């Protein structure tokens, strides 16, 4: 087997034509506390003159939850996340610790944040029963979000999504290796989840690893570039399973350009892999959580690893696809990550301070904290009591953010890059241009306007 190698090109070098940029995020889990945060930040407009219900101004508060990363997703050609929940407006939906449901407002907020494709093939797809699978797909369709991994039939569950970007046809295929002990129905015309069970559930209705590799081979032949989104691995494990490594590489050999994994709820390593036919491929074994309420009691303690905080470590993965000439095959271009930390003030918040849960770009956070500390340091000594208190809190945040950033970047092998948080926008000419982040002196846990 060839040794894993991934050659990178500089982040801001554009070939001709312009590369297609994909941005991938981790698991979106609407724990009850996350839904409460959205509710607390909901804003409504005026009641219409004809009467009725006042309209929401920020998708029932969900714009706040996704606010700090929305500009990253919007500047990508295709933003992709794992939707680890059914989406239904059933007021009688049963939810508890391991049984999820999200309102349709969340789907519309995801679309507004720049998400264009979601993976629905995961172990929580059936949390609201087969009817919930169908309602989820209806809400995603209404929001304009493409989806893959579940469907009204077995065939539909395995149908990939194809997105055309500047003449490049990019495919996405999703499946899960876990289904929380459930099996697909016997009737192939009933709602299904794309399922490739591990040996422990081999008798449950799904397909085998050899079959899914063939599905990947056939799907790759239908597009210019294929990304496989797979729900696999062991929860809270920092390394992938050996059999998943083998499957990931087999899918790249079968024609996929990248495999992006979810489910462990913590980050796992990125891997560059050179296929048997000489192509460069990428496997991200787990992108961790993106929005969740796990690890809420973690507090940084100097000198300690802070393993409990791993559940709040995340990243956005930027992958560009290049084709210098129309007759050439599409290949991986630059690959880089933006370290992300899930802000969660479950502990240490002031009395009556509302809960807050948001994914935050760590490098943006560090820049804002350092700027504010520099401002305080420039003041005449001695500082007022309030300023000293703020300075101490900022120093604590700085140490914690630096520590979490270091733990996140240990998942990157040599040769991988950290993307600048100075975002890019696409001008009418199609050329990538740098833009100002517009950051003020406060720490970076802000909502969109």
VMD Tcl script that draws the C-alpha trace (Angstrom):
set ca {
  {0.00 0.00 0.00}
  {1.48 3.43 -0.94}
  {2.46 5.72 1.90}
  {-0.03 8.50 2.71}
  {1.08 11.71 0.99}
  {-0.85 14.86 0.22}
  {0.86 17.65 -1.68}
  {-0.57 21.11 -1.14}
  {-0.53 24.32 -3.14}
  {-0.54 27.78 -1.55}
  {-3.93 28.77 -0.13}
  {-4.58 31.87 -2.22}
  {-3.12 30.73 -5.54}
  {-5.87 30.37 -8.11}
  {-5.48 28.30 -11.23}
  {-7.40 29.02 -14.37}
  {-10.28 28.55 -14.22}
  {-10.99 29.46 -10.59}
  {-10.95 26.43 -8.25}
  {-14.17 25.24 -6.67}
  {-14.05 25.62 -2.89}
  {-15.85 23.25 -0.53}
  {-16.14 23.83 3.23}
  {-17.05 20.92 5.52}
  {-18.23 21.06 9.13}
  {-19.03 18.46 11.77}
  {-22.12 17.26 13.60}
  {-25.06 19.61 14.17}
  {-26.90 18.27 17.24}
  {-29.93 20.18 18.61}
  {-29.59 19.24 22.25}
  {-32.30 20.78 24.41}
  {-29.90 23.44 25.68}
  {-29.01 24.41 22.11}
  {-32.68 24.87 21.31}
  {-33.04 26.99 24.44}
  {-30.22 29.27 23.27}
  {-32.01 29.75 19.95}
  {-35.28 30.53 21.72}
  {-33.61 33.08 24.01}
  {-32.15 34.92 21.03}
  {-35.26 34.84 18.85}
  {-36.39 38.22 17.50}
  {-39.77 38.91 15.95}
  {-41.10 41.73 13.82}
  {-44.38 43.55 13.92}
  {-47.70 41.76 13.61}
  {-48.97 42.20 10.01}
  {-51.73 44.80 9.54}
  {-54.12 42.05 8.58}
  {-53.34 40.26 11.85}
  {-51.81 36.88 12.44}
  {-48.43 35.84 13.79}
  {-45.47 38.23 14.02}
  {-42.71 37.04 11.64}
  {-39.36 35.86 12.92}
  {-36.45 38.14 12.06}
  {-33.73 35.56 12.66}
  {-35.22 32.12 12.04}
  {-36.45 31.72 15.61}
  {-32.99 32.54 16.98}
  {-31.09 29.87 15.04}
  {-29.24 32.57 13.08}
  {-27.53 33.44 16.37}
  {-26.38 29.84 16.91}
  {-24.66 29.61 13.52}
  {-23.68 33.29 13.32}
  {-19.90 33.16 13.99}
  {-19.22 30.68 11.17}
  {-21.83 31.83 8.65}
  {-19.47 34.05 6.67}
  {-17.06 31.14 6.16}
  {-19.83 28.94 4.79}
  {-21.23 31.72 2.61}
  {-17.89 32.43 0.93}
  {-17.50 28.79 -0.11}
  {-18.99 27.46 -3.30}
  {-20.56 24.60 -1.34}
  {-20.93 24.42 2.44}
  {-21.51 20.89 3.76}
  {-22.50 19.72 7.28}
  {-23.71 16.55 8.97}
  {-27.32 17.01 10.10}
  {-27.41 14.74 13.15}
  {-31.15 15.08 13.72}
  {-34.55 14.75 12.13}
  {-36.26 18.07 11.36}
  {-39.95 18.04 12.18}
  {-42.50 20.54 13.47}
  {-44.36 17.83 15.33}
  {-45.22 19.42 18.69}
  {-45.63 15.94 20.18}
  {-42.22 14.72 19.05}
  {-40.50 12.72 21.78}
  {-37.01 14.00 22.56}
  {-34.55 13.11 25.29}
  {-30.81 12.70 25.79}
  {-30.25 10.43 22.78}
  {-33.41 11.15 20.81}
  {-33.26 14.30 18.71}
  {-35.54 16.63 16.79}
  {-35.12 20.14 15.42}
  {-37.67 22.68 14.16}
  {-37.88 23.63 10.51}
  {-36.57 27.09 11.44}
  {-33.16 25.49 11.98}
  {-33.09 24.20 8.41}
  {-33.84 27.68 7.09}
  {-31.12 29.14 9.34}
  {-28.61 26.63 7.96}
  {-29.51 27.70 4.45}
  {-29.18 31.37 5.41}
  {-25.76 30.61 6.91}
  {-24.54 29.25 3.58}
  {-25.10 25.51 3.92}
  {-25.97 23.97 0.55}
  {-25.62 20.22 1.23}
  {-26.21 18.10 4.34}
  {-25.60 14.47 5.13}
  {-28.69 12.82 6.64}
  {-27.24 9.29 6.70}
  {-26.44 8.90 10.39}
  {-27.47 6.95 13.48}
  {-30.13 9.51 14.49}
  {-31.93 9.52 11.14}
  {-34.78 7.40 12.56}
  {-35.18 9.28 15.86}
  {-38.63 10.51 14.81}
  {-39.59 7.25 13.11}
  {-39.84 6.72 9.33}
  {-42.38 9.54 9.08}
  {-39.69 11.83 10.51}
  {-37.32 10.86 7.69}
  {-39.84 12.03 5.13}
  {-40.73 15.25 6.96}
  {-37.03 16.08 7.34}
  {-36.51 15.82 3.60}
  {-39.54 18.03 2.93}
  {-38.19 20.76 5.22}
  {-34.74 20.58 3.66}
  {-36.27 20.84 0.20}
  {-38.31 23.85 1.30}
  {-35.15 25.52 2.64}
  {-33.26 24.83 -0.58}
  {-30.73 22.49 1.04}
  {-29.64 19.42 -0.92}
  {-29.41 16.15 1.02}
  {-28.10 12.62 0.72}
  {-28.15 9.55 2.97}
  {-31.87 8.98 3.53}
  {-34.84 8.69 1.23}
  {-38.44 7.68 0.71}
  {-37.17 4.36 -0.66}
  {-34.00 2.29 -0.49}
  {-32.94 3.51 -3.93}
  {-33.58 7.15 -2.95}
  {-31.53 6.77 0.24}
  {-28.52 5.76 -1.83}
  {-28.98 8.49 -4.44}
  {-26.09 10.97 -4.44}
  {-26.38 14.73 -4.76}
  {-24.73 16.47 -7.70}
  {-23.91 20.17 -7.60}
  {-22.77 22.06 -10.71}
  {-20.25 24.82 -9.99}
  {-18.66 26.72 -12.89}
  {-18.83 23.73 -15.18}
  {-17.62 21.26 -12.55}
  {-20.01 18.52 -11.45}
  {-19.34 17.70 -7.79}
  {-21.02 14.66 -6.24}
  {-21.79 13.87 -2.59}
  {-22.70 10.41 -1.30}
  {-23.65 9.67 2.33}
  {-24.06 6.55 4.42}
  {-23.86 5.43 8.05}
  {-22.29 2.42 9.74}
  {-24.46 2.85 12.85}
  {-28.26 2.95 13.15}
  {-28.69 2.78 16.93}
  {-29.60 -0.89 16.78}
  {-32.35 -0.41 14.20}
  {-32.64 -2.05 10.82}
  {-34.07 -0.76 7.57}
  {-37.56 -2.08 6.71}
  {-38.00 -5.17 4.55}
  {-39.98 -3.18 2.01}
  {-37.53 -1.44 -0.32}
  {-40.26 1.11 -1.14}
  {-40.41 2.33 2.48}
  {-38.23 5.11 3.97}
  {-34.62 3.97 4.25}
  {-31.24 5.07 5.56}
  {-28.12 4.35 3.51}
  {-26.56 1.76 5.83}
  {-23.32 -0.23 5.79}
  {-23.43 -2.01 9.18}
  {-20.43 -3.14 11.17}
  {-20.16 -6.86 11.89}
  {-22.02 -6.48 15.19}
  {-25.13 -5.50 13.19}
  {-24.39 -7.53 10.06}
  {-27.88 -9.10 10.13}
  {-29.55 -5.70 9.93}
  {-30.68 -4.65 6.48}
  {-27.93 -2.70 4.76}
  {-25.16 -3.42 2.27}
  {-21.61 -4.70 2.73}
  {-18.32 -2.85 2.42}
  {-17.51 -4.42 -0.95}
  {-20.90 -3.30 -2.22}
  {-20.45 0.28 -1.02}
  {-17.04 0.48 -2.68}
  {-18.75 -0.50 -5.93}
  {-21.43 2.15 -5.33}
  {-18.62 4.69 -4.92}
  {-17.00 3.48 -8.14}
  {-20.24 3.85 -10.10}
  {-21.07 7.23 -8.55}
  {-17.60 8.62 -9.23}
  {-18.10 7.78 -12.89}
  {-21.17 10.06 -12.93}
  {-19.37 13.25 -11.85}
  {-16.10 15.17 -12.03}
  {-15.35 14.88 -8.32}
  {-16.95 12.74 -5.61}
  {-16.93 13.32 -1.85}
  {-18.16 10.51 0.41}
  {-19.73 11.57 3.72}
  {-19.62 8.64 6.12}
  {-20.90 8.18 9.68}
  {-18.48 5.74 11.28}
  {-16.01 5.03 14.04}
  {-16.15 4.80 17.82}
  {-17.62 7.59 19.89}
  {-15.04 9.72 21.75}
  {-12.09 7.76 20.29}
  {-9.23 9.98 19.12}
  {-8.18 7.58 16.36}
  {-10.14 5.81 13.61}
  {-10.83 2.09 13.52}
  {-8.43 0.02 11.43}
  {-11.28 -1.30 9.29}
  {-12.52 2.24 8.63}
  {-9.03 3.26 7.50}
  {-9.11 0.35 5.06}
  {-12.60 1.27 3.82}
  {-11.73 4.96 3.45}
  {-8.69 4.17 1.32}
  {-10.66 1.65 -0.73}
  {-13.26 4.32 -1.53}
  {-10.53 6.69 -2.68}
  {-9.05 3.92 -4.85}
  {-12.56 3.42 -6.27}
  {-12.68 7.02 -7.52}
  {-13.63 9.34 -4.64}
  {-11.46 12.42 -4.17}
  {-12.24 12.84 -0.48}
  {-13.90 11.01 2.40}
  {-15.26 13.14 5.24}
  {-16.28 11.37 8.44}
  {-18.58 12.08 11.37}
  {-19.97 10.38 14.51}
  {-17.15 10.14 17.13}
  {-18.05 13.64 18.49}
  {-14.34 14.40 18.83}
  {-11.75 15.23 16.21}
  {-9.79 12.45 14.54}
  {-6.75 12.86 12.25}
  {-6.73 14.03 8.67}
  {-4.88 11.80 6.24}
  {-3.46 12.35 2.80}
  {-3.50 9.24 0.62}
  {-2.09 8.54 -2.82}
  {-4.36 6.15 -4.68}
  {-3.21 3.12 -6.63}
  {-3.60 5.08 -9.87}
  {-1.56 8.01 -8.54}
  {-4.31 10.46 -7.57}
  {-4.12 12.55 -4.39}
  {-6.93 11.82 -1.96}
  {-8.02 13.05 1.45}
  {-9.65 11.35 4.45}
  {-10.95 13.39 7.39}
  {-11.91 10.62 9.79}
  {-14.00 12.83 12.09}
  {-14.67 16.57 12.13}
  {-16.10 16.36 15.64}
  {-19.11 18.33 16.83}
  {-19.95 21.68 15.24}
  {-22.98 22.58 17.33}
  {-23.76 20.55 20.46}
  {-24.01 20.77 24.25}
  {-21.38 18.16 25.03}
  {-18.43 18.93 27.29}
  {-20.41 21.80 28.82}
  {-18.74 21.53 32.25}
  {-15.21 21.70 30.87}
  {-13.02 24.51 32.17}
  {-9.43 25.04 31.10}
  {-6.88 24.17 33.78}
  {-3.24 25.12 33.02}
  {-0.97 22.10 32.80}
  {-3.76 19.63 32.10}
  {-4.71 18.14 28.73}
  {-8.40 18.88 29.12}
  {-9.74 15.74 27.44}
  {-13.33 16.63 28.36}
  {-12.95 19.72 26.19}
  {-12.25 17.54 23.14}
  {-16.02 17.28 22.66}
  {-16.03 21.02 22.00}
  {-13.05 21.03 19.64}
  {-14.01 21.29 16.00}
  {-12.81 22.52 12.64}
  {-14.03 23.75 9.31}
  {-12.24 21.92 6.50}
  {-11.55 23.87 3.31}
  {-10.95 21.79 0.20}
  {-10.47 23.24 -3.27}
  {-10.97 21.28 -6.47}
  {-8.92 22.26 -9.48}
  {-8.98 21.61 -13.21}
  {-6.41 23.82 -14.98}
  {-7.68 22.83 -18.44}
  {-11.19 21.71 -19.46}
  {-9.94 18.35 -20.74}
  {-8.02 17.50 -17.59}
  {-9.48 15.52 -14.67}
  {-10.46 17.34 -11.49}
  {-7.88 17.05 -8.69}
  {-7.47 18.18 -5.10}
  {-6.00 21.64 -4.78}
  {-5.32 23.35 -1.47}
  {-6.51 21.70 1.73}
  {-6.65 23.68 4.96}
  {-8.53 23.91 8.24}
  {-9.97 26.64 10.40}
  {-9.82 25.63 14.08}
  {-13.22 25.97 15.77}
  {-14.21 25.90 19.44}
  {-17.78 25.49 20.66}
  {-18.40 28.40 23.01}
  {-20.55 27.21 25.93}
  {-21.06 29.24 29.11}
  {-22.78 26.52 31.11}
  {-20.38 27.24 33.98}
  {-18.87 30.50 35.16}
  {-21.49 32.84 33.74}
  {-22.80 35.77 35.71}
  {-26.13 35.62 37.51}
  {-29.05 35.95 35.06}
  {-26.64 35.76 32.11}
  {-28.39 33.68 29.42}
  {-26.87 30.47 28.10}
  {-24.84 30.73 24.93}
  {-23.73 27.94 22.60}
  {-21.99 28.88 19.34}
  {-19.14 27.57 17.18}
  {-16.37 30.18 17.20}
  {-13.33 30.54 14.93}
  {-10.45 30.24 17.39}
  {-8.00 32.36 15.38}
  {-10.58 35.13 15.17}
  {-11.16 34.81 18.91}
  {-7.43 35.01 19.62}
  {-7.02 38.10 17.46}
  {-9.91 39.87 19.18}
  {-8.72 38.97 22.69}
  {-5.15 40.10 21.97}
  {-6.37 43.40 20.53}
  {-8.44 44.06 23.62}
  {-5.57 43.14 25.95}
  {-3.29 45.50 24.03}
  {-5.86 48.28 24.46}
  {-6.01 47.68 28.19}
  {-2.22 47.55 28.44}
  {-1.99 50.97 26.77}
  {-4.09 52.60 29.49}
  {-2.31 54.57 32.24}
  {-1.55 52.50 35.32}
  {-3.03 51.59 37.66}
  {-6.10 50.11 35.95}
  {-9.52 50.56 37.47}
  {-11.01 47.54 39.26}
  {-13.39 46.75 36.38}
  {-10.54 46.93 33.86}
  {-8.34 44.64 35.97}
  {-11.21 42.16 36.21}
  {-11.69 42.27 32.44}
  {-7.96 41.86 31.86}
  {-7.84 38.76 34.07}
  {-10.81 37.21 32.26}
  {-9.27 37.96 28.86}
  {-5.98 36.38 29.91}
  {-7.89 33.29 30.97}
  {-9.69 33.16 27.63}
  {-6.44 33.65 25.78}
  {-4.75 30.73 27.56}
  {-7.77 28.48 27.05}
  {-8.08 29.32 23.34}
  {-4.38 28.79 22.70}
  {-4.55 25.41 24.44}
  {-7.63 24.26 22.49}
  {-6.04 25.42 19.21}
  {-2.95 23.36 19.96}
  {-5.05 20.26 20.65}
  {-7.04 20.74 17.44}
  {-3.96 21.14 15.26}
  {-2.42 17.90 16.53}
  {-4.89 16.22 14.15}
  {-3.06 17.69 11.14}
  {-0.20 15.66 9.67}
  {2.84 17.41 8.26}
  {2.04 19.38 5.11}
  {-1.49 20.42 6.01}
  {-2.26 24.12 6.37}
  {-4.20 26.36 8.72}
  {-6.42 28.67 6.70}
  {-6.43 32.38 7.37}
  {-9.57 33.62 9.10}
  {-9.35 36.74 6.92}
  {-12.21 35.68 4.72}
  {-12.52 35.85 0.99}
  {-15.42 36.95 -1.11}
  {-16.28 36.11 -4.68}
  {-16.49 39.17 -6.87}
  {-18.54 39.29 -10.04}
  {-15.39 38.43 -11.99}
  {-15.17 35.13 -10.11}
  {-11.76 36.02 -8.66}
  {-11.07 35.34 -5.00}
  {-10.31 38.51 -3.07}
  {-9.37 39.06 0.57}
  {-11.83 41.01 2.74}
  {-11.61 42.58 6.17}
  {-13.15 40.65 9.04}
  {-14.47 43.88 10.54}
  {-13.63 42.73 14.06}
  {-13.97 45.08 16.98}
  {-12.20 44.78 20.31}
  {-14.64 42.32 21.85}
  {-14.14 38.57 21.83}
  {-15.47 36.80 18.79}
  {-18.78 35.32 19.89}
  {-21.03 37.60 17.91}
  {-24.26 37.12 15.99}
  {-24.89 38.33 12.47}
  {-26.68 41.70 12.17}
}
mol new
graphics top color blue
foreach p $ca { graphics top sphere $p radius 0.5 }
foreach p [lrange $ca 0 end-1] q [lrange $ca 1 end] { graphics top cylinder $p $q radius 0.2 }
display resetview
